[in-house]
Amino acid sequence: MDFSSFDTGSILETLWATMDQLLPSILIAVGILVIGWFVALLIRAGSRRILGKFSVNQRFHSEINLESGISTGLYYFTLLVSLIAFFNSLQLEQVSSSLQTLIDPVVAFLPKIIAGAVILVLA
């Protein structure tokens, strides 16, 4: 193979121009992911604290740690929402739409979950 006609200068210029265009959107996407992860951590800690104040584990006499399970579920749900925002910011619609179809039934069922939780806590 003859690489004498191979122009590395033009390849590097093209690579730099492409990176110059993509780098801001990649940095914004990573920022969205980091902020989403931080918010998920806050939601997990806050929900554990709130459920602990309501003494959910003692109230239901469950052998399963309900407080931890519910707060971990909220943590992963928040991470999933931030992943959708991450993929949308990178304009990866196919990936984000498949994750969106995973979240849609949960969001549709959310009012029933909240109503059931309120009834259980008040009872």
Disulfide bonds with the S-S distance in Angstrom:
none
